Each structure stands twice: as C-alpha cells, then as structure tokens.
Amino acid sequence: MLAQSVKPAPVDDLRAEQNAYVKQIGIAYWMKLVREGVPKSDARTIAAAIAKYDVAKRPPSSEQKALIVHYSPLICRAQLWRTSLLLD
C-alpha cells in the first residue's frame, strides 16, 4: 500500500516562510550592527530581536531590551532604531 503524502497546513507554511525571512533580515541587521561596533554576540541578540519585531511585531525580551538601550546610539547609526521597539 502506498503511503499518502501529508501536505503541511498553510499556517505551517506561513510560519516557515516567516522564520526564513526573519533569519535572512536578521543576518543583514547583524552585519550592520557589527559594522557600527556592536560586539558580535550582542549584535546577534539585538538583530534577532529587531528582525522578529519587524516581521511578527514580537516585543523584545527584557534581556534584549537592556542590550537595545545600551547600544542605542550604534543601533541608530546602523539605521535599525524602531521608535516603538521599547514601548511594549
């Protein structure tokens, strides 16, 4: 008997597509932050937070907020500042 192929639900497809996009722009954001002088590990955390905020409107964690506040001048120079990022 042939196994039936199970198609992923459209919601799963959308989520996978969204995750791929977050990863793609997160890498671009990370490069901008590192170029402006943010240490690589902190840049990764900040880039992920901003990318998730841009794509899914997910607010940053308290750890991410603290890094964003700390590096706010460099984030602005990288043109990644979002006015409402810290309001949630």
PDB file with SEQRES, HELIX, SHEET and CRYST1 records, atoms N, CA, C and O in Angstrom:
SEQRES   1 A   88  MET LEU ALA GLN SER VAL LYS PRO ALA PRO VAL ASP ASP          
SEQRES   2 A   88  LEU ARG ALA GLU GLN ASN ALA TYR VAL LYS GLN ILE GLY          
SEQRES   3 A   88  ILE ALA TYR TRP MET LYS LEU VAL ARG GLU GLY VAL PRO          
SEQRES   4 A   88  LYS SER ASP ALA ARG THR ILE ALA ALA ALA ILE ALA LYS          
SEQRES   5 A   88  TYR ASP VAL ALA LYS ARG PRO PRO SER SER GLU GLN LYS          
SEQRES   6 A   88  ALA LEU ILE VAL HIS TYR SER PRO LEU ILE CYS ARG ALA          
SEQRES   7 A   88  GLN LEU TRP ARG THR SER LEU LEU LEU ASP                      
HELIX    1 AA1 PRO A   10  ARG A   35  1                                  26    
HELIX    2 AA2 LYS A   40  ALA A   56  1                                  17    
HELIX    3 AA3 SER A   62  HIS A   70  1                                   9    
HELIX    4 AA4 SER A   72  ARG A   77  1                                   6    
HELIX    5 AA5 THR A   83  LEU A   86  5                                   4    
CRYST1    1.000    1.000    1.000  90.00  90.00  90.00 P 1           1          
ATOM      1  N   MET A   1       0.837  -1.184   0.000  1.00  0.00           N  
ATOM      2  CA  MET A   1       0.000   0.000   0.000  1.00  0.00           C  
ATOM      3  C   MET A   1       0.886   1.253   0.000  1.00  0.00           C  
ATOM      4  O   MET A   1       1.865   1.329   0.744  1.00  0.00           O  
ATOM      5  N   LEU A   2       0.545   2.202  -0.814  1.00  0.00           N  
ATOM      6  CA  LEU A   2       1.316   3.432  -0.916  1.00  0.00           C  
ATOM      7  C   LEU A   2       0.987   4.366   0.242  1.00  0.00           C  
ATOM      8  O   LEU A   2      -0.172   4.541   0.616  1.00  0.00           O  
ATOM      9  N   ALA A   3       2.019   4.947   0.788  1.00  0.00           N  
ATOM     10  CA  ALA A   3       1.809   5.912   1.868  1.00  0.00           C  
ATOM     11  C   ALA A   3       1.315   7.218   1.264  1.00  0.00           C  
ATOM     12  O   ALA A   3       1.811   7.672   0.233  1.00  0.00           O  
ATOM     13  N   GLN A   4       0.354   7.795   1.910  1.00  0.00           N  
ATOM     14  CA  GLN A   4      -0.163   9.078   1.438  1.00  0.00           C  
ATOM     15  C   GLN A   4       0.759  10.185   1.923  1.00  0.00           C  
ATOM     16  O   GLN A   4       1.210  10.192   3.068  1.00  0.00           O  
ATOM     17  N   SER A   5       1.020  11.104   1.034  1.00  0.00           N  
ATOM     18  CA  SER A   5       1.840  12.232   1.456  1.00  0.00           C  
ATOM     19  C   SER A   5       0.948  13.233   2.182  1.00  0.00           C  
ATOM     20  O   SER A   5      -0.173  13.527   1.765  1.00  0.00           O  
ATOM     21  N   VAL A   6       1.475  13.728   3.254  1.00  0.00           N  
ATOM     22  CA  VAL A   6       0.727  14.685   4.063  1.00  0.00           C  
ATOM     23  C   VAL A   6       1.233  16.076   3.728  1.00  0.00           C  
ATOM     24  O   VAL A   6       2.420  16.369   3.872  1.00  0.00           O  
ATOM     25  N   LYS A   7       0.339  16.913   3.288  1.00  0.00           N  
ATOM     26  CA  LYS A   7       0.706  18.290   2.979  1.00  0.00           C  
ATOM     27  C   LYS A   7       0.695  19.104   4.264  1.00  0.00           C  
ATOM     28  O   LYS A   7      -0.231  18.988   5.066  1.00  0.00           O  
ATOM     29  N   PRO A   8       1.715  19.925   4.462  1.00  0.00           N  
ATOM     30  CA  PRO A   8       1.705  20.770   5.651  1.00  0.00           C  
ATOM     31  C   PRO A   8       0.562  21.778   5.582  1.00  0.00           C  
ATOM     32  O   PRO A   8       0.170  22.229   4.506  1.00  0.00           O  
ATOM     33  N   ALA A   9       0.054  22.108   6.729  1.00  0.00           N  
ATOM     34  CA  ALA A   9      -1.032  23.082   6.798  1.00  0.00           C  
ATOM     35  C   ALA A   9      -0.523  24.435   6.308  1.00  0.00           C  
ATOM     36  O   ALA A   9       0.657  24.746   6.475  1.00  0.00           O  
ATOM     37  N   PRO A  10      -1.393  25.240   5.709  1.00  0.00           N  
ATOM     38  CA  PRO A  10      -0.968  26.568   5.242  1.00  0.00           C  
ATOM     39  C   PRO A  10      -0.350  27.415   6.352  1.00  0.00           C  
ATOM     40  O   PRO A  10       0.552  28.213   6.098  1.00  0.00           O  
ATOM     41  N   VAL A  11      -0.833  27.243   7.580  1.00  0.00           N  
ATOM     42  CA  VAL A  11      -0.281  28.002   8.704  1.00  0.00           C  
ATOM     43  C   VAL A  11       1.179  27.622   8.918  1.00  0.00           C  
ATOM     44  O   VAL A  11       2.019  28.483   9.180  1.00  0.00           O  
ATOM     45  N   ASP A  12       1.483  26.311   8.806  1.00  0.00           N  
ATOM     46  CA  ASP A  12       2.864  25.861   8.962  1.00  0.00           C  
ATOM     47  C   ASP A  12       3.751  26.427   7.861  1.00  0.00           C  
ATOM     48  O   ASP A  12       4.887  26.829   8.115  1.00  0.00           O  
ATOM     49  N   ASP A  13       3.229  26.457   6.638  1.00  0.00           N  
ATOM     50  CA  ASP A  13       3.983  27.037   5.520  1.00  0.00           C  
ATOM     51  C   ASP A  13       4.279  28.511   5.775  1.00  0.00           C  
ATOM     52  O   ASP A  13       5.395  28.979   5.552  1.00  0.00           O  
ATOM     53  N   LEU A  14       3.278  29.227   6.240  1.00  0.00           N  
ATOM     54  CA  LEU A  14       3.442  30.652   6.512  1.00  0.00           C  
ATOM     55  C   LEU A  14       4.472  30.869   7.612  1.00  0.00           C  
ATOM     56  O   LEU A  14       5.328  31.749   7.511  1.00  0.00           O  
ATOM     57  N   ARG A  15       4.383  30.063   8.659  1.00  0.00           N  
ATOM     58  CA  ARG A  15       5.326  30.197   9.773  1.00  0.00           C  
ATOM     59  C   ARG A  15       6.753  29.901   9.309  1.00  0.00           C  
ATOM     60  O   ARG A  15       7.685  30.612   9.682  1.00  0.00           O  
ATOM     61  N   ALA A  16       6.926  28.863   8.503  1.00  0.00           N  
ATOM     62  CA  ALA A  16       8.257  28.524   7.994  1.00  0.00           C  
ATOM     63  C   ALA A  16       8.795  29.642   7.104  1.00  0.00           C  
ATOM     64  O   ALA A  16       9.974  29.990   7.172  1.00  0.00           O  
ATOM     65  N   GLU A  17       7.932  30.193   6.280  1.00  0.00           N  
ATOM     66  CA  GLU A  17       8.328  31.299   5.406  1.00  0.00           C  
ATOM     67  C   GLU A  17       8.715  32.524   6.235  1.00  0.00           C  
ATOM     68  O   GLU A  17       9.698  33.203   5.938  1.00  0.00           O  
ATOM     69  N   GLN A  18       7.933  32.793   7.269  1.00  0.00           N  
ATOM     70  CA  GLN A  18       8.202  33.925   8.149  1.00  0.00           C  
ATOM     71  C   GLN A  18       9.531  33.724   8.882  1.00  0.00           C  
ATOM     72  O   GLN A  18      10.328  34.656   8.996  1.00  0.00           O  
ATOM     73  N   ASN A  19       9.768  32.501   9.380  1.00  0.00           N  
ATOM     74  CA  ASN A  19      11.025  32.212  10.077  1.00  0.00           C  
ATOM     75  C   ASN A  19      12.227  32.379   9.156  1.00  0.00           C  
ATOM     76  O   ASN A  19      13.264  32.899   9.568  1.00  0.00           O  
ATOM     77  N   ALA A  20      12.087  31.938   7.915  1.00  0.00           N  
ATOM     78  CA  ALA A  20      13.179  32.083   6.949  1.00  0.00           C  
ATOM     79  C   ALA A  20      13.459  33.561   6.677  1.00  0.00           C  
ATOM     80  O   ALA A  20      14.614  33.963   6.543  1.00  0.00           O  
ATOM     81  N   TYR A  21      12.408  34.360   6.599  1.00  0.00           N  
ATOM     82  CA  TYR A  21      12.573  35.792   6.352  1.00  0.00           C  
ATOM     83  C   TYR A  21      13.225  36.477   7.557  1.00  0.00           C  
ATOM     84  O   TYR A  21      14.089  37.338   7.392  1.00  0.00           O  
ATOM     85  N   VAL A  22      12.809  36.093   8.768  1.00  0.00           N  
ATOM     86  CA  VAL A  22      13.420  36.651   9.982  1.00  0.00           C  
ATOM     87  C   VAL A  22      14.912  36.344   9.988  1.00  0.00           C  
ATOM     88  O   VAL A  22      15.727  37.211  10.302  1.00  0.00           O  
ATOM     89  N   LYS A  23      15.264  35.122   9.643  1.00  0.00           N  
ATOM     90  CA  LYS A  23      16.675  34.735   9.616  1.00  0.00           C  
ATOM     91  C   LYS A  23      17.444  35.555   8.578  1.00  0.00           C  
ATOM     92  O   LYS A  23      18.551  36.024   8.843  1.00  0.00           O  
ATOM     93  N   GLN A  24      16.855  35.720   7.409  1.00  0.00           N  
ATOM     94  CA  GLN A  24      17.505  36.463   6.320  1.00  0.00           C  
ATOM     95  C   GLN A  24      17.759  37.919   6.711  1.00  0.00           C  
ATOM     96  O   GLN A  24      18.873  38.419   6.549  1.00  0.00           O  
ATOM     97  N   ILE A  25      16.741  38.594   7.221  1.00  0.00           N  
ATOM     98  CA  ILE A  25      16.958  40.003   7.573  1.00  0.00           C  
ATOM     99  C   ILE A  25      17.774  40.124   8.854  1.00  0.00           C  
ATOM    100  O   ILE A  25      18.486  41.109   9.049  1.00  0.00           O  
ATOM    101  N   GLY A  26      17.672  39.120   9.730  1.00  0.00           N  
ATOM    102  CA  GLY A  26      18.486  39.121  10.945  1.00  0.00           C  
ATOM    103  C   GLY A  26      19.972  39.131  10.623  1.00  0.00           C  
ATOM    104  O   GLY A  26      20.754  39.809  11.290  1.00  0.00           O  
ATOM    105  N   ILE A  27      20.357  38.385   9.611  1.00  0.00           N  
ATOM    106  CA  ILE A  27      21.764  38.361   9.190  1.00  0.00           C  
ATOM    107  C   ILE A  27      22.188  39.735   8.672  1.00  0.00           C  
ATOM    108  O   ILE A  27      23.274  40.218   8.994  1.00  0.00           O  
ATOM    109  N   ALA A  28      21.339  40.350   7.881  1.00  0.00           N  
ATOM    110  CA  ALA A  28      21.650  41.690   7.363  1.00  0.00           C  
ATOM    111  C   ALA A  28      21.750  42.694   8.512  1.00  0.00           C  
ATOM    112  O   ALA A  28      22.650  43.534   8.527  1.00  0.00           O  
ATOM    113  N   TYR A  29      20.830  42.609   9.471  1.00  0.00           N  
ATOM    114  CA  TYR A  29      20.866  43.509  10.627  1.00  0.00           C  
ATOM    115  C   TYR A  29      22.137  43.275  11.445  1.00  0.00           C  
ATOM    116  O   TYR A  29      22.781  44.231  11.879  1.00  0.00           O  
ATOM    117  N   TRP A  30      22.498  42.006  11.657  1.00  0.00           N  
ATOM    118  CA  TRP A  30      23.696  41.662  12.412  1.00  0.00           C  
ATOM    119  C   TRP A  30      24.927  42.300  11.768  1.00  0.00           C  
ATOM    120  O   TRP A  30      25.764  42.878  12.461  1.00  0.00           O  
ATOM    121  N   MET A  31      25.033  42.196  10.455  1.00  0.00           N  
ATOM    122  CA  MET A  31      26.186  42.776   9.753  1.00  0.00           C  
ATOM    123  C   MET A  31      26.245  44.288   9.945  1.00  0.00           C  
ATOM    124  O   MET A  31      27.324  44.843  10.154  1.00  0.00           O  
ATOM    125  N   LYS A  32      25.101  44.956   9.876  1.00  0.00           N  
ATOM    126  CA  LYS A  32      25.068  46.410  10.084  1.00  0.00           C  
ATOM    127  C   LYS A  32      25.525  46.768  11.497  1.00  0.00           C  
ATOM    128  O   LYS A  32      26.288  47.714  11.690  1.00  0.00           O  
ATOM    129  N   LEU A  33      25.051  46.005  12.483  1.00  0.00           N  
ATOM    130  CA  LEU A  33      25.399  46.289  13.873  1.00  0.00           C  
ATOM    131  C   LEU A  33      26.884  46.057  14.143  1.00  0.00           C  
ATOM    132  O   LEU A  33      27.529  46.866  14.810  1.00  0.00           O  
ATOM    133  N   VAL A  34      27.421  44.968  13.632  1.00  0.00           N  
ATOM    134  CA  VAL A  34      28.846  44.673  13.811  1.00  0.00           C  
ATOM    135  C   VAL A  34      29.686  45.754  13.140  1.00  0.00           C  
ATOM    136  O   VAL A  34      30.702  46.185  13.684  1.00  0.00           O  
ATOM    137  N   ARG A  35      29.265  46.186  11.970  1.00  0.00           N  
ATOM    138  CA  ARG A  35      29.971  47.250  11.241  1.00  0.00           C  
ATOM    139  C   ARG A  35      30.024  48.535  12.073  1.00  0.00           C  
ATOM    140  O   ARG A  35      30.994  49.289  11.987  1.00  0.00           O  
ATOM    141  N   GLU A  36      28.992  48.785  12.872  1.00  0.00           N  
ATOM    142  CA  GLU A  36      28.954  50.004  13.696  1.00  0.00           C  
ATOM    143  C   GLU A  36      29.670  49.840  15.033  1.00  0.00           C  
ATOM    144  O   GLU A  36      29.804  50.807  15.783  1.00  0.00           O  
ATOM    145  N   GLY A  37      30.135  48.618  15.342  1.00  0.00           N  
ATOM    146  CA  GLY A  37      30.924  48.426  16.555  1.00  0.00           C  
ATOM    147  C   GLY A  37      30.263  47.637  17.666  1.00  0.00           C  
ATOM    148  O   GLY A  37      30.832  47.533  18.753  1.00  0.00           O  
ATOM    149  N   VAL A  38      29.095  47.081  17.440  1.00  0.00           N  
ATOM    150  CA  VAL A  38      28.451  46.244  18.452  1.00  0.00           C  
ATOM    151  C   VAL A  38      29.173  44.898  18.467  1.00  0.00           C  
ATOM    152  O   VAL A  38      29.387  44.309  17.408  1.00  0.00           O  
ATOM    153  N   PRO A  39      29.554  44.396  19.651  1.00  0.00           N  
ATOM    154  CA  PRO A  39      30.195  43.078  19.714  1.00  0.00           C  
ATOM    155  C   PRO A  39      29.308  42.005  19.070  1.00  0.00           C  
ATOM    156  O   PRO A  39      28.081  42.065  19.152  1.00  0.00           O  
ATOM    157  N   LYS A  40      29.948  41.030  18.434  1.00  0.00           N  
ATOM    158  CA  LYS A  40      29.226  40.048  17.627  1.00  0.00           C  
ATOM    159  C   LYS A  40      28.108  39.328  18.376  1.00  0.00           C  
ATOM    160  O   LYS A  40      27.010  39.181  17.840  1.00  0.00           O  
ATOM    161  N   SER A  41      28.363  38.879  19.599  1.00  0.00           N  
ATOM    162  CA  SER A  41      27.320  38.129  20.319  1.00  0.00           C  
ATOM    163  C   SER A  41      26.143  39.030  20.682  1.00  0.00           C  
ATOM    164  O   SER A  41      24.991  38.608  20.583  1.00  0.00           O  
ATOM    165  N   ASP A  42      26.417  40.253  21.096  1.00  0.00           N  
ATOM    166  CA  ASP A  42      25.332  41.187  21.405  1.00  0.00           C  
ATOM    167  C   ASP A  42      24.596  41.599  20.129  1.00  0.00           C  
ATOM    168  O   ASP A  42      23.376  41.764  20.134  1.00  0.00           O  
ATOM    169  N   ALA A  43      25.340  41.761  19.049  1.00  0.00           N  
ATOM    170  CA  ALA A  43      24.719  42.119  17.765  1.00  0.00           C  
ATOM    171  C   ALA A  43      23.752  41.031  17.320  1.00  0.00           C  
ATOM    172  O   ALA A  43      22.695  41.325  16.761  1.00  0.00           O  
ATOM    173  N   ARG A  44      24.108  39.789  17.563  1.00  0.00           N  
ATOM    174  CA  ARG A  44      23.228  38.667  17.182  1.00  0.00           C  
ATOM    175  C   ARG A  44      21.908  38.743  17.947  1.00  0.00           C  
ATOM    176  O   ARG A  44      20.835  38.584  17.366  1.00  0.00           O  
ATOM    177  N   THR A  45      21.996  38.986  19.244  1.00  0.00           N  
ATOM    178  CA  THR A  45      20.797  39.079  20.081  1.00  0.00           C  
ATOM    179  C   THR A  45      19.927  40.256  19.659  1.00  0.00           C  
ATOM    180  O   THR A  45      18.709  40.122  19.540  1.00  0.00           O  
ATOM    181  N   ILE A  46      20.545  41.393  19.434  1.00  0.00           N  
ATOM    182  CA  ILE A  46      19.808  42.598  19.043  1.00  0.00           C  
ATOM    183  C   ILE A  46      19.198  42.436  17.653  1.00  0.00           C  
ATOM    184  O   ILE A  46      18.039  42.791  17.437  1.00  0.00           O  
ATOM    185  N   ALA A  47      19.969  41.905  16.718  1.00  0.00           N  
ATOM    186  CA  ALA A  47      19.472  41.716  15.349  1.00  0.00           C  
ATOM    187  C   ALA A  47      18.266  40.787  15.335  1.00  0.00           C  
ATOM    188  O   ALA A  47      17.291  41.040  14.626  1.00  0.00           O  
ATOM    189  N   ALA A  48      18.328  39.715  16.113  1.00  0.00           N  
ATOM    190  CA  ALA A  48      17.199  38.778  16.181  1.00  0.00           C  
ATOM    191  C   ALA A  48      15.967  39.473  16.742  1.00  0.00           C  
ATOM    192  O   ALA A  48      14.861  39.281  16.237  1.00  0.00           O  
ATOM    193  N   ALA A  49      16.153  40.278  17.783  1.00  0.00           N  
ATOM    194  CA  ALA A  49      15.021  40.978  18.396  1.00  0.00           C  
ATOM    195  C   ALA A  49      14.375  41.953  17.410  1.00  0.00           C  
ATOM    196  O   ALA A  49      13.150  42.003  17.296  1.00  0.00           O  
ATOM    197  N   ILE A  50      15.187  42.718  16.708  1.00  0.00           N  
ATOM    198  CA  ILE A  50      14.649  43.703  15.769  1.00  0.00           C  
ATOM    199  C   ILE A  50      13.988  43.012  14.580  1.00  0.00           C  
ATOM    200  O   ILE A  50      12.930  43.442  14.121  1.00  0.00           O  
ATOM    201  N   ALA A  51      14.599  41.956  14.087  1.00  0.00           N  
ATOM    202  CA  ALA A  51      14.014  41.219  12.956  1.00  0.00           C  
ATOM    203  C   ALA A  51      12.663  40.620  13.341  1.00  0.00           C  
ATOM    204  O   ALA A  51      11.707  40.701  12.570  1.00  0.00           O  
ATOM    205  N   LYS A  52      12.578  40.022  14.522  1.00  0.00           N  
ATOM    206  CA  LYS A  52      11.308  39.437  14.970  1.00  0.00           C  
ATOM    207  C   LYS A  52      10.262  40.524  15.190  1.00  0.00           C  
ATOM    208  O   LYS A  52       9.075  40.312  14.943  1.00  0.00           O  
ATOM    209  N   TYR A  53      10.704  41.675  15.650  1.00  0.00           N  
ATOM    210  CA  TYR A  53       9.778  42.791  15.827  1.00  0.00           C  
ATOM    211  C   TYR A  53       9.269  43.289  14.473  1.00  0.00           C  
ATOM    212  O   TYR A  53       8.076  43.542  14.305  1.00  0.00           O  
ATOM    213  N   ASP A  54      10.174  43.425  13.523  1.00  0.00           N  
ATOM    214  CA  ASP A  54       9.788  43.914  12.194  1.00  0.00           C  
ATOM    215  C   ASP A  54       8.831  42.963  11.488  1.00  0.00           C  
ATOM    216  O   ASP A  54       7.873  43.407  10.854  1.00  0.00           O  
ATOM    217  N   VAL A  55       9.076  41.667  11.589  1.00  0.00           N  
ATOM    218  CA  VAL A  55       8.290  40.685  10.845  1.00  0.00           C  
ATOM    219  C   VAL A  55       7.019  40.288  11.578  1.00  0.00           C  
ATOM    220  O   VAL A  55       5.947  40.232  10.976  1.00  0.00           O  
ATOM    221  N   ALA A  56       7.130  40.012  12.875  1.00  0.00           N  
ATOM    222  CA  ALA A  56       5.990  39.451  13.614  1.00  0.00           C  
ATOM    223  C   ALA A  56       5.464  40.370  14.713  1.00  0.00           C  
ATOM    224  O   ALA A  56       4.562  39.986  15.457  1.00  0.00           O  
ATOM    225  N   LYS A  57       6.013  41.574  14.824  1.00  0.00           N  
ATOM    226  CA  LYS A  57       5.633  42.524  15.883  1.00  0.00           C  
ATOM    227  C   LYS A  57       5.787  41.902  17.274  1.00  0.00           C  
ATOM    228  O   LYS A  57       5.037  42.214  18.198  1.00  0.00           O  
ATOM    229  N   ARG A  58       6.774  41.019  17.398  1.00  0.00           N  
ATOM    230  CA  ARG A  58       7.048  40.376  18.684  1.00  0.00           C  
ATOM    231  C   ARG A  58       7.952  41.290  19.503  1.00  0.00           C  
ATOM    232  O   ARG A  58       9.047  41.628  19.053  1.00  0.00           O  
ATOM    233  N   PRO A  59       7.519  41.697  20.695  1.00  0.00           N  
ATOM    234  CA  PRO A  59       8.344  42.603  21.502  1.00  0.00           C  
ATOM    235  C   PRO A  59       9.594  41.891  22.024  1.00  0.00           C  
ATOM    236  O   PRO A  59       9.576  40.678  22.233  1.00  0.00           O  
ATOM    237  N   PRO A  60      10.660  42.628  22.231  1.00  0.00           N  
ATOM    238  CA  PRO A  60      11.893  42.014  22.727  1.00  0.00           C  
ATOM    239  C   PRO A  60      11.766  41.590  24.187  1.00  0.00           C  
ATOM    240  O   PRO A  60      10.949  42.127  24.936  1.00  0.00           O  
ATOM    241  N   SER A  61      12.585  40.621  24.576  1.00  0.00           N  
ATOM    242  CA  SER A  61      12.636  40.177  25.971  1.00  0.00           C  
ATOM    243  C   SER A  61      13.311  41.268  26.804  1.00  0.00           C  
ATOM    244  O   SER A  61      13.841  42.235  26.256  1.00  0.00           O  
ATOM    245  N   SER A  62      13.289  41.112  28.111  1.00  0.00           N  
ATOM    246  CA  SER A  62      13.922  42.115  28.974  1.00  0.00           C  
ATOM    247  C   SER A  62      15.433  42.159  28.733  1.00  0.00           C  
ATOM    248  O   SER A  62      16.032  43.233  28.781  1.00  0.00           O  
ATOM    249  N   GLU A  63      16.055  41.004  28.475  1.00  0.00           N  
ATOM    250  CA  GLU A  63      17.489  40.971  28.166  1.00  0.00           C  
ATOM    251  C   GLU A  63      17.770  41.718  26.860  1.00  0.00           C  
ATOM    252  O   GLU A  63      18.725  42.489  26.768  1.00  0.00           O  
ATOM    253  N   GLN A  64      16.934  41.481  25.862  1.00  0.00           N  
ATOM    254  CA  GLN A  64      17.105  42.156  24.578  1.00  0.00           C  
ATOM    255  C   GLN A  64      16.888  43.658  24.721  1.00  0.00           C  
ATOM    256  O   GLN A  64      17.622  44.451  24.132  1.00  0.00           O  
ATOM    257  N   LYS A  65      15.881  44.051  25.504  1.00  0.00           N  
ATOM    258  CA  LYS A  65      15.629  45.483  25.726  1.00  0.00           C  
ATOM    259  C   LYS A  65      16.836  46.161  26.358  1.00  0.00           C  
ATOM    260  O   LYS A  65      17.213  47.265  25.966  1.00  0.00           O  
ATOM    261  N   ALA A  66      17.444  45.491  27.345  1.00  0.00           N  
ATOM    262  CA  ALA A  66      18.612  46.069  28.017  1.00  0.00           C  
ATOM    263  C   ALA A  66      19.757  46.288  27.026  1.00  0.00           C  
ATOM    264  O   ALA A  66      20.426  47.320  27.067  1.00  0.00           O  
ATOM    265  N   LEU A  67      19.980  45.323  26.142  1.00  0.00           N  
ATOM    266  CA  LEU A  67      21.030  45.476  25.131  1.00  0.00           C  
ATOM    267  C   LEU A  67      20.685  46.590  24.146  1.00  0.00           C  
ATOM    268  O   LEU A  67      21.556  47.357  23.736  1.00  0.00           O  
ATOM    269  N   ILE A  68      19.422  46.673  23.773  1.00  0.00           N  
ATOM    270  CA  ILE A  68      18.986  47.715  22.837  1.00  0.00           C  
ATOM    271  C   ILE A  68      19.211  49.098  23.444  1.00  0.00           C  
ATOM    272  O   ILE A  68      19.689  50.006  22.765  1.00  0.00           O  
ATOM    273  N   VAL A  69      18.869  49.256  24.710  1.00  0.00           N  
ATOM    274  CA  VAL A  69      19.091  50.539  25.390  1.00  0.00           C  
ATOM    275  C   VAL A  69      20.591  50.843  25.451  1.00  0.00           C  
ATOM    276  O   VAL A  69      21.019  51.960  25.162  1.00  0.00           O  
ATOM    277  N   HIS A  70      21.372  49.847  25.826  1.00  0.00           N  
ATOM    278  CA  HIS A  70      22.822  50.033  25.968  1.00  0.00           C  
ATOM    279  C   HIS A  70      23.480  50.458  24.653  1.00  0.00           C  
ATOM    280  O   HIS A  70      24.344  51.335  24.638  1.00  0.00           O  
ATOM    281  N   TYR A  71      23.069  49.835  23.563  1.00  0.00           N  
ATOM    282  CA  TYR A  71      23.689  50.104  22.262  1.00  0.00           C  
ATOM    283  C   TYR A  71      22.847  51.025  21.379  1.00  0.00           C  
ATOM    284  O   TYR A  71      23.046  51.058  20.165  1.00  0.00           O  
ATOM    285  N   SER A  72      21.922  51.765  21.963  1.00  0.00           N  
ATOM    286  CA  SER A  72      21.008  52.579  21.151  1.00  0.00           C  
ATOM    287  C   SER A  72      21.711  53.540  20.185  1.00  0.00           C  
ATOM    288  O   SER A  72      21.246  53.681  19.054  1.00  0.00           O  
ATOM    289  N   PRO A  73      22.804  54.206  20.570  1.00  0.00           N  
ATOM    290  CA  PRO A  73      23.454  55.085  19.582  1.00  0.00           C  
ATOM    291  C   PRO A  73      23.967  54.320  18.354  1.00  0.00           C  
ATOM    292  O   PRO A  73      23.865  54.801  17.226  1.00  0.00           O  
ATOM    293  N   LEU A  74      24.516  53.133  18.589  1.00  0.00           N  
ATOM    294  CA  LEU A  74      25.030  52.340  17.470  1.00  0.00           C  
ATOM    295  C   LEU A  74      23.893  51.759  16.634  1.00  0.00           C  
ATOM    296  O   LEU A  74      24.016  51.624  15.417  1.00  0.00           O  
ATOM    297  N   ILE A  75      22.798  51.418  17.287  1.00  0.00           N  
ATOM    298  CA  ILE A  75      21.620  50.917  16.565  1.00  0.00           C  
ATOM    299  C   ILE A  75      21.067  52.025  15.673  1.00  0.00           C  
ATOM    300  O   ILE A  75      20.673  51.773  14.534  1.00  0.00           O  
ATOM    301  N   CYS A  76      21.040  53.238  16.188  1.00  0.00           N  
ATOM    302  CA  CYS A  76      20.590  54.380  15.370  1.00  0.00           C  
ATOM    303  C   CYS A  76      21.512  54.591  14.179  1.00  0.00           C  
ATOM    304  O   CYS A  76      21.049  54.807  13.058  1.00  0.00           O  
ATOM    305  N   ARG A  77      22.822  54.530  14.424  1.00  0.00           N  
ATOM    306  CA  ARG A  77      23.779  54.711  13.325  1.00  0.00           C  
ATOM    307  C   ARG A  77      23.637  53.635  12.257  1.00  0.00           C  
ATOM    308  O   ARG A  77      23.882  53.881  11.076  1.00  0.00           O  
ATOM    309  N   ALA A  78      23.236  52.431  12.689  1.00  0.00           N  
ATOM    310  CA  ALA A  78      23.020  51.333  11.736  1.00  0.00           C  
ATOM    311  C   ALA A  78      21.659  51.453  11.052  1.00  0.00           C  
ATOM    312  O   ALA A  78      21.302  50.623  10.216  1.00  0.00           O  
ATOM    313  N   GLN A  79      20.908  52.486  11.411  1.00  0.00           N  
ATOM    314  CA  GLN A  79      19.566  52.752  10.867  1.00  0.00           C  
ATOM    315  C   GLN A  79      18.599  51.610  11.162  1.00  0.00           C  
ATOM    316  O   GLN A  79      17.783  51.239  10.318  1.00  0.00           O  
ATOM    317  N   LEU A  80      18.702  51.054  12.379  1.00  0.00           N  
ATOM    318  CA  LEU A  80      17.828  49.959  12.789  1.00  0.00           C  
ATOM    319  C   LEU A  80      16.937  50.339  13.970  1.00  0.00           C  
ATOM    320  O   LEU A  80      16.220  49.493  14.505  1.00  0.00           O  
ATOM    321  N   TRP A  81      16.980  51.601  14.373  1.00  0.00           N  
ATOM    322  CA  TRP A  81      16.169  52.013  15.513  1.00  0.00           C  
ATOM    323  C   TRP A  81      14.696  52.000  15.146  1.00  0.00           C  
ATOM    324  O   TRP A  81      14.310  52.471  14.076  1.00  0.00           O  
ATOM    325  N   ARG A  82      13.879  51.463  16.034  1.00  0.00           N  
ATOM    326  CA  ARG A  82      12.425  51.441  15.880  1.00  0.00           C  
ATOM    327  C   ARG A  82      11.846  52.151  17.097  1.00  0.00           C  
ATOM    328  O   ARG A  82      12.021  51.690  18.225  1.00  0.00           O  
ATOM    329  N   THR A  83      11.163  53.258  16.880  1.00  0.00           N  
ATOM    330  CA  THR A  83      10.653  54.078  17.974  1.00  0.00           C  
ATOM    331  C   THR A  83       9.820  53.275  18.960  1.00  0.00           C  
ATOM    332  O   THR A  83       9.958  53.449  20.171  1.00  0.00           O  
ATOM    333  N   SER A  84       8.968  52.411  18.467  1.00  0.00           N  
ATOM    334  CA  SER A  84       8.058  51.669  19.347  1.00  0.00           C  
ATOM    335  C   SER A  84       8.655  50.371  19.881  1.00  0.00           C  
ATOM    336  O   SER A  84       7.964  49.624  20.574  1.00  0.00           O  
ATOM    337  N   LEU A  85       9.904  50.088  19.583  1.00  0.00           N  
ATOM    338  CA  LEU A  85      10.530  48.824  19.972  1.00  0.00           C  
ATOM    339  C   LEU A  85      10.548  48.613  21.482  1.00  0.00           C  
ATOM    340  O   LEU A  85      10.361  47.489  21.947  1.00  0.00           O  
ATOM    341  N   LEU A  86      10.767  49.656  22.240  1.00  0.00           N  
ATOM    342  CA  LEU A  86      10.875  49.526  23.690  1.00  0.00           C  
ATOM    343  C   LEU A  86       9.593  49.892  24.426  1.00  0.00           C  
ATOM    344  O   LEU A  86       9.571  49.887  25.656  1.00  0.00           O  
ATOM    345  N   LEU A  87       8.539  50.205  23.708  1.00  0.00           N  
ATOM    346  CA  LEU A  87       7.299  50.635  24.350  1.00  0.00           C  
ATOM    347  C   LEU A  87       6.426  49.484  24.824  1.00  0.00           C  
ATOM    348  O   LEU A  87       5.611  49.664  25.729  1.00  0.00           O  
ATOM    349  N   ASP A  88       6.578  48.317  24.236  1.00  0.00           N  
ATOM    350  CA  ASP A  88       5.719  47.182  24.603  1.00  0.00           C  
ATOM    351  C   ASP A  88       6.092  46.610  25.944  1.00  0.00           C  
ATOM    352  O   ASP A  88       5.469  45.651  26.401  1.00  0.00           O  
TER     353      ASP A  88                                                      
END                                                                             
